Amino acid sequence: MTMNISQGVWPTMVTPFTERNEIDYAALERAIEWYIAKGVDGLFAVCQSSEMFYLSLEERVQLAAFVKEKSAGRVPVIASGHISDAFEDQVQELKAIAGTGIDALVLITNRLAPEDESDEVWKANLEKLLAELPETTPLGFYECPYPYKRLISPELLKWCAETGRFLFLKDTSCDVAHMKAKLKAVQGTGLNIYNANSATLLETLKLGITGYSGVMANFHPELYVRLMRHGANRSEEAEQLISFLSIASFIEKQLYPVNAKYYLMLEGVYTNYDCRSKNHREFTATNRLEVEQLRRLTQSFLS
C-alpha cells in the first residue's frame, strides 16, 4: 500500500455544473489544470466542497474517475463519496469509488456512527468496514462537518494508524492543542495530518502538520503553496502571509461553495456559480464585490 504523501496543499475541489444542472466536465478539466498550475500537491476530488451529498453515486464515481484521469499522474488524487447511513450502502459506495483508480479512499468520520454513539461503537463499525475493503487500498479520514462534525480522539487515531491501513487525516478541529495531541499519537506510524484551518496553519506546521487541505485553496492556492515551501525559512514573511490568509478565510462565512465558484469564474475557469447545495441566487452583488476585492488583494501579494 503506497501513496505519495508529502507536505503540501490539497484543495477540496468544488464541482462545476452546467445550466442543465449536470456536471460541467469541460470546466472541471480547466479547474484541474488551474490547480496544478498553481502548484498544488494533490487533489481532494469528492468531498463536502464537491457537494457530494447532492451527487448521485454514478456522478460521484464519474467525478473521481475524471479527476484521476485528467490529472494524468501529475499529482495524486483522493476521493470520498460514502454518504449513506446504511452499512451495506456505504460498502457499495466505497468500493465503487475505490474502483476508479484514485490514489487513496477517504472515509468520512461521521458516517461510522451516529452523533450520540460512543467511540467504541465507532471503532467496531470501522473494523467491520475495513473487513470489506481491499487491504491494498490506501485509506484516509476526513472530519467532515456535515451532517455533524465527529473529531477523532488522539487515542482512537493512534489505534487507526497502527492498523497500517490509514495514511492521512484531514483535521477540522481548528484547535492547535488538539492537533498537537494527534501528532504525538501518530508519531512514527506513517499517518500524516492535514490542517483544514487557516488561522492555526502556521503554528501547526511548526509542530509537524503535513500540510493544508481546506476550502480556501479554491481561492488562492498559490499563497498556501508559498507558505508551505518557504514559511520555515522566511519567518517574518510567513507571519505576514498567514495573517492575510487567516483574515481572508473569513469569506468562508459567505455562501460557500458559491463564492469559490465565482472566484474561479473571475479566473476564467468556471462559466457560472450554480450549486446544488446552496441557492446561488442568494449570492448578492455585495458578495461578488467582496470576492473581487479578495482576488485583487491576492494579486497584490503575488506581485
Secondary structure, DSSP 8 states (H G I E B T S, - for coil): ------SEE--B----B-TTSSB-HHHHHHHHHHHHHTT-S-EE-SSTTTTGGGS-HHHHHHHHHHHHHHHTTSS-EEE-----SSHHHHHHHHHHHHTTT-SEEEEEGGGSS-TTS-HHHHHHHHHHHHTTS-TTS-EEEE---SS------HHHHHHHHHTT-EEEEEE----HHHHHHHHHHHTTSS-EEEE--STTHHHHHHHT--EE-SGGGGT-HHHHHHHHHHTTT-HHHHHHHHHHHHHHGGGGGSSTTHHHHHHHHHTTS-S----SSS-GGG--HHHHHHHHHHHHHHHHHH-
